[in-house]
Amino acid sequence: MEQALQEFEQDDEIKAVIVTGTGDKAFSAGADILEAVDAPPEVVARRNAVSGRLSWYIATYPKPIIGAINGLAYGGAALMSSLFDIRIGCERTRFRYLAASYGRVNSTWSLPTQIGLPKAKELMFTGRVVEAQEAKEIGLLNQLVPSELLMSTALEIAKLIANNNPLMVQGIKRLVNEGVGMGWRQRYDLEVEARNDWLVATPAEEGFADFLARKGRKPQR
């Protein structure tokens, strides 16, 4: 997955990424427990390091990532889901933040930014199942659609994103992510600084080209 994301990041033709699971039961059931139990400690440590690196990479990925959550997302898969920019679910979608139940910790840095502190604490403290409708109600899902429409809905959103200026889409994502934990004025200053430096506005003649064409205005030379 990391290799695929790296390739997509380097491809300027790709404006958004959709992540989904194989089959019709699980988006991902999380880690292979038997494999983890049987693996030597040094192998477990190496896998944990890779997993941590991948989690941060997904969370800070420059291009928008849409999760098409086609089934259950438990444990590490629930963590991964909380890193996506947009999540689309169906009637099979359900989440469980299970780390505390098996003596571990994750998602404390990601889930609260998605659904708020009180609900995030509840889900991480209890490890209970979050069904699709509740996930939609608390903001863990952006949209809830029938399973047969899951991928088409995700693709529709991806196409809407792709129609926009990629520099600005990625810039907005960066500003939103970097603003997590900042005060209101700090976030404002961060945007102003970006507009004056690395996120300079597109000239009006270019940005509103379609509108000007409809009005019979020709570009100035």
DRENTOR-627464 format. One line per 4 residues: for each residue x, z, y of N, C-alpha, C, O. Coordinates in steps of 0.05 Angstrom, whole numbers. Example, Ala and Ser with C-alpha at 12.3 -4.5 7.8 and 13.67 -1.06 7.14 Angstrom:
BEGIN
264:156:-114:246:156:-90:264:156:-66:285:169:-66  257:142:-45:273:143:-21:258:157:1:268:161:23
END
This chain:
BEGIN
17:0:-24:0:0:0:17:0:25:12:-14:44  38:16:25:56:17:48:69:-10:53:70:-19:76  77:-23:32:90:-50:35:70:-70:46:76:-86:63  45:-69:36:24:-87:46:19:-83:76:17:-102:91
17:-57:83:12:-51:111:34:-60:129:30:-70:152  59:-57:120:82:-66:135:81:-97:139:87:-106:161  73:-111:118:71:-140:121:49:-148:140:52:-166:157  26:-134:139:4:-140:157:12:-134:186:4:-148:204
27:-113:190:36:-105:217:53:-127:230:51:-131:254  69:-140:214:87:-160:224:73:-187:228:85:-205:241  50:-191:218:35:-216:219:17:-216:243:-4:-202:243  24:-231:264:8:-232:289:-20:-244:285:-37:-240:302
-24:-259:264:-50:-270:258:-70:-249:248:-94:-254:249  -60:-227:239:-78:-206:229:-83:-186:251:-65:-174:263  -109:-184:258:-117:-167:281:-129:-140:272:-130:-122:288  -138:-138:247:-149:-113:237:-146:-113:207:-143:-134:194
-146:-89:195:-142:-86:166:-165:-71:154:-175:-52:166  -175:-80:131:-196:-66:117:-184:-55:91:-171:-69:76  -189:-29:86:-180:-16:61:-205:-8:45:-223:5:56  -205:-16:19:-228:-8:2:-217:-3:-26:-194:-8:-31
-234:6:-43:-226:12:-71:-235:-10:-90:-251:-27:-83  -223:-9:-113:-230:-29:-134:-253:-18:-151:-254:6:-158  -272:-35:-158:-294:-26:-175:-317:-16:-158:-319:-20:-134  -336:-2:-172:-360:7:-158:-365:37:-161:-387:46:-157
-344:52:-169:-348:81:-173:-333:97:-152:-345:115:-139  -308:90:-148:-291:107:-131:-276:90:-110:-266:68:-116  -276:100:-86:-256:90:-66:-229:98:-76:-211:82:-78  -226:124:-82:-202:134:-95:-208:162:-104:-220:178:-89
-201:169:-129:-206:196:-139:-183:215:-132:-183:238:-141  -164:206:-116:-141:223:-109:-118:220:-128:-115:200:-142  -101:240:-129:-77:239:-145:-83:241:-175:-104:251:-183  -65:231:-191:-67:233:-220:-57:261:-228:-32:265:-228
-75:279:-234:-67:307:-239:-49:309:-264:-29:324:-263  -56:296:-286:-40:298:-310:-11:288:-305:8:299:-314  -9:266:-289:17:256:-282:32:276:-266:57:280:-270  19:290:-247:32:309:-230:41:333:-247:63:344:-242
25:342:-266:33:365:-283:57:358:-300:74:375:-304  58:334:-311:80:327:-330:105:319:-316:126:318:-328  104:312:-290:128:302:-276:148:325:-270:139:347:-264  174:319:-271:194:339:-263:191:346:-234:181:330:-218
200:370:-226:197:379:-198:209:359:-178:198:356:-156  232:347:-184:244:329:-165:227:304:-161:227:293:-139  214:295:-182:196:272:-179:172:279:-162:163:263:-145  161:303:-167:138:312:-151:145:314:-121:130:305:-104
169:325:-116:178:327:-88:181:300:-75:174:297:-52  192:281:-90:195:254:-79:168:241:-74:165:228:-53  150:244:-92:123:233:-88:109:245:-64:96:231:-48  112:271:-61:100:285:-38:111:275:-11:97:272:8
137:269:-11:150:259:13:140:231:19:135:225:42  137:214:-1:126:187:3:97:189:13:90:174:31  82:207:0:54:209:8:51:218:37:34:208:52  68:237:45:67:247:73:75:225:92:63:222:114
95:210:85:104:188:103:82:167:106:77:157:127  68:161:83:47:141:84:24:151:101:11:135:116  17:177:99:-5:188:114:0:185:144:-18:176:159  24:191:153:30:189:181:31:160:190:22:153:212
40:143:173:41:114:179:13:103:183:8:88:202  -5:111:165:-33:102:168:-45:112:194:-59:98:208  -41:138:199:-53:150:223:-43:138:248:-59:136:268  -19:129:249:-7:117:274:-4:87:272:11:75:288
-16:75:252:-14:46:248:-23:31:274:-44:38:285  -8:12:283:-14:0:309:-40:-16:310:-53:-18:331  -47:-28:287:-72:-44:286:-95:-28:276:-91:-9:260  -119:-34:284:-143:-20:274:-145:-22:244:-142:-43:232
-152:1:231:-157:2:203:-186:10:198:-195:31:208  -200:-6:183:-228:0:175:-228:8:146:-218:-6:129  -240:31:140:-244:39:112:-271:31:102:-291:40:113  -272:15:82:-298:8:68:-299:27:44:-289:21:23
-312:50:48:-311:72:28:-333:66:7:-356:74:11  -325:52:-14:-344:41:-33:-352:61:-55:-367:54:-73  -342:86:-54:-348:105:-75:-337:132:-67:-333:137:-43  -332:149:-86:-323:176:-80:-294:175:-69:-278:159:-78
-289:193:-50:-262:196:-39:-255:226:-39:-264:241:-22  -240:234:-60:-235:262:-65:-205:268:-60:-188:251:-64  -200:293:-52:-172:302:-50:-156:285:-30:-164:283:-6  -134:274:-39:-117:258:-22:-131:233:-11:-124:223:10
-152:224:-26:-167:201:-16:-184:208:8:-189:192:26  -194:233:8:-210:243:31:-191:246:55:-199:238:77  -167:256:51:-147:256:72:-143:228:83:-144:224:107  -138:209:65:-133:182:74:-156:171:91:-152:158:111
-180:177:82:-204:167:96:-204:178:125:-213:164:143  -196:203:128:-196:215:155:-176:203:174:-175:209:197  -158:186:163:-138:173:179:-146:146:190:-134:135:208  -167:134:178:-177:108:187:-190:109:214:-200:130:222
-189:87:229:-202:86:255:-232:85:253:-246:97:269  -242:70:233:-271:66:229:-276:67:200:-261:57:183  -298:81:192:-305:84:164:-334:74:160:-353:82:173  -337:56:140:-364:46:133:-369:56:104:-352:53:87
-393:68:100:-399:78:74:-425:66:63:-439:51:76  -431:73:38:-455:64:24:-466:87:9:-456:110:10  -487:82:-7:-501:104:-21:-482:117:-42:-488:139:-50  -461:104:-50:-442:115:-70:-421:132:-57:-406:146:-70
-419:131:-31:-397:145:-16:-401:175:-17:-423:185:-12  -380:189:-23:-380:218:-20:-351:228:-17:-333:215:-27  -348:250:-3:-322:261:3:-319:289:-8:-339:304:-9  -294:297:-15:-288:325:-21:-260:331:-11:-241:317:-19
-257:351:6:-231:359:16:-223:383:-1:-229:406:5  -208:377:-23:-205:395:-45:-179:412:-45:-176:429:-62  -162:408:-25:-135:420:-27:-135:450:-32:-120:459:-49  -152:465:-18:-152:494:-21:-161:503:-49:-153:524:-59
-177:486:-63:-186:493:-89:-164:492:-110:-166:506:-131  -143:477:-105:-121:476:-124:-95:486:-111:-73:479:-120  -97:503:-91:-74:517:-81:-56:500:-63:-31:504:-64  -68:482:-47:-52:465:-30:-65:463:-3:-86:475:2
-54:447:15:-65:443:41:-60:415:50:-39:404:47  -81:403:62:-78:377:76:-102:374:95:-120:390:95  -101:353:111:-123:345:128:-127:363:153:-145:357:169  -112:385:155:-116:403:178:-110:389:205:-121:397:226
-93:369:204:-84:356:229:-101:330:235:-99:319:256  -116:322:215:-130:296:218:-161:300:219:-174:288:236  -172:315:201:-201:317:199:-214:329:224:-235:319:233  -203:350:236:-216:361:260:-218:341:283:-237:343:299
-200:323:285:-201:303:307:-224:283:302:-233:270:321  -234:281:277:-255:263:270:-283:275:273:-301:262:282  -285:301:264:-312:312:262:-314:339:276:-336:352:275  -293:349:289:-294:374:304:-285:397:286:-286:396:262
-277:419:299:-266:442:285:-285:456:266:-278:460:243  -310:463:275:-327:479:257:-333:465:231:-331:477:209  -341:440:232:-349:426:208:-324:420:191:-325:421:167  -301:414:204:-277:409:188:-269:434:173:-261:432:150
-270:457:186:-264:482:172:-282:486:148:-273:494:127  -308:482:152:-327:485:130:-319:468:106:-319:478:84  -314:443:111:-308:424:89:-282:431:76:-280:429:51  -262:440:91:-236:447:79:-236:474:65:-223:478:45
-251:493:77:-253:520:65:-268:519:38:-260:533:19  -290:503:37:-307:503:13:-299:482:-8:-303:487:-32  -289:460:0:-283:438:-18:-308:426:-30:-306:413:-51  -331:430:-18:-356:420:-29:-359:389:-25:-344:377:-10
-378:378:-40:-383:349:-38:-398:344:-12:-417:358:-5  -390:323:2:-404:313:25:-417:286:18:-403:267:14  -443:286:16:-457:262:8:-458:242:32:-452:250:55  -465:218:26:-463:196:46:-479:201:71:-469:197:93
-504:211:68:-521:215:91:-509:237:109:-509:234:134  -500:258:98:-487:279:114:-462:269:128:-457:275:151  -446:253:113:-422:242:124:-428:226:149:-413:226:169  -450:210:148:-458:195:171:-467:213:194:-460:208:217
-482:234:188:-492:252:208:-470:267:223:-473:273:247  -449:274:209:-427:290:222:-405:273:233:-386:284:244  -407:247:231:-387:229:243:-364:222:224:-345:209:233  -366:229:199:-346:222:180:-349:192:172:-329:180:163
-373:182:175:-378:153:172:-388:142:198:-405:155:211  -378:119:206:-389:106:230:-416:93:224:-435:94:239  -417:80:200:-442:67:192:-447:72:162:-428:76:147  -472:73:154:-480:76:126:-498:53:120:-519:50:132
-490:37:101:-504:12:94:-508:10:64:-493:24:49  -526:-6:54:-529:-10:25:-502:-21:14:-488:-36:27  -496:-14:-11:-471:-22:-23:-466:-52:-22:-443:-61:-19  -487:-68:-25:-483:-97:-25:-476:-108:2:-467:-131:5
-479:-91:23:-472:-100:50:-446:-87:60:-438:-91:83  -433:-71:43:-410:-56:52:-388:-73:63:-379:-70:86  -379:-92:47:-356:-109:55:-364:-128:77:-348:-133:95  -388:-139:77:-396:-157:98:-397:-142:125:-391:-154:146
-406:-117:124:-407:-101:149:-379:-96:159:-374:-98:183  -361:-88:141:-334:-83:149:-321:-108:160:-306:-107:180  -326:-131:148:-315:-156:158:-326:-164:185:-312:-174:202  -352:-158:189:-365:-164:215:-351:-148:237:-346:-159:259
-346:-123:232:-333:-106:252:-304:-116:256:-295:-117:279  -290:-123:235:-263:-133:238:-262:-159:254:-244:-163:270  -282:-176:251:-283:-201:266:-289:-195:295:-277:-209:313  -306:-176:301:-311:-168:329:-285:-158:342:-279:-165:365
-270:-143:327:-244:-133:338:-225:-156:342:-212:-158:362  -224:-174:322:-205:-196:324:-211:-215:347:-193:-229:356  -236:-216:356:-243:-233:379:-233:-222:406:-233:-237:426  -224:-198:406:-214:-186:431:-184:-188:434:-170:-197:415
-175:-182:457:-146:-183:463:-131:-163:445:-135:-139:449  -114:-172:427:-100:-154:408:-82:-134:423:-80:-111:414  -70:-143:444:-52:-124:459:-69:-101:470:-60:-78:469  -93:-107:480:-109:-86:491:-122:-68:469:-123:-44:472
-130:-80:447:-141:-65:425:-121:-45:415:-126:-21:411  -97:-55:410:-75:-37:400:-67:-17:421:-59:5:414  -68:-25:446:-61:-7:468:-81:16:470:-74:39:474  -107:9:467:-128:29:468:-124:49:445:-126:73:449
-118:39:421:-114:56:398:-90:75:404:-92:99:398  -69:64:414:-45:81:420:-52:102:441:-44:125:437  -66:95:462:-73:114:482:-91:136:471:-87:160:477  -111:129:455:-129:149:444:-114:168:426:-118:192:427
-96:157:409:-81:174:390:-62:192:405:-59:216:399  -48:181:425:-28:197:440:-42:218:457:-30:239:464  -67:213:464:-82:233:480:-94:256:465:-104:275:477  -92:255:438:-103:278:422:-88:304:430:-64:305:428
-103:324:438:-92:349:445:-85:352:475:-79:374:484  -86:330:489:-80:331:518:-105:340:534:-127:338:524  -100:349:558:-122:355:576:-134:329:587:-122:308:585  -157:332:600:-172:309:611:-155:294:631:-152:270:630
-143:308:650:-126:296:671:-102:283:659:-93:262:668  -90:295:638:-67:283:625:-74:257:612:-58:238:613  -97:256:600:-106:230:588:-110:209:609:-104:185:604  -122:217:631:-125:198:653:-98:187:662:-95:163:665
-80:205:667:-53:197:676:-39:179:656:-25:161:663  -43:185:630:-31:169:609:-41:140:611:-26:121:607  -67:137:616:-79:110:618:-68:96:643:-61:72:642  -68:110:665:-58:97:690:-29:89:687:-21:67:695
-13:106:675:15:99:670:18:74:652:34:57:657  1:72:632:1:49:614:-6:24:628:6:3:625  -28:25:645:-37:1:660:-15:-9:679:-14:-33:685  1:9:689:22:2:708:49:-6:694:68:-14:708
50:-2:668:75:-6:654:72:-25:630:78:-49:632  64:-14:608:65:-30:583:38:-42:575:37:-57:555  17:-37:590:-9:-47:583:-22:-60:608:-44:-54:616  -7:-78:620:-15:-92:644:-39:-110:639:-40:-124:619
-58:-109:657:-83:-125:653:-78:-155:652:-60:-165:665  -94:-168:636:-93:-197:635:-104:-208:662:-123:-198:673  -91:-229:673:-102:-241:697:-131:-249:694:-139:-258:673  -147:-246:716:-176:-251:714:-182:-279:705:-201:-283:690
-166:-299:714:-172:-326:706:-169:-331:676:-183:-347:665  -152:-315:664:-148:-317:635:-169:-300:620:-181:-309:601  -172:-275:629:-190:-257:615:-219:-265:617:-234:-260:598  -227:-278:639:-255:-286:642:-258:-316:641:-276:-328:654
-241:-329:625:-240:-359:624:-267:-370:615:-277:-390:627  -279:-358:595:-305:-368:585:-327:-366:607:-342:-384:611  -328:-343:620:-347:-338:641:-344:-359:664:-363:-370:673  -319:-363:672:-313:-382:694:-320:-410:686:-330:-426:702
-316:-417:660:-323:-444:651:-353:-448:652:-362:-470:659  -368:-427:645:-397:-430:647:-407:-433:675:-428:-446:680  -392:-422:694:-399:-424:722:-387:-449:735:-391:-453:759  -373:-466:720:-362:-490:730:-337:-486:747:-330:-504:763
-325:-463:744:-300:-457:759:-276:-466:743:-274:-460:719  -258:-481:755:-234:-490:742:-211:-470:748:-211:-459:770  -193:-466:729:-170:-449:735:-154:-458:759:-150:-482:763  -145:-439:775:-128:-445:798:-99:-450:788:-89:-436:770
-87:-469:801:-59:-475:794:-41:-469:817:-16:-473:815
END
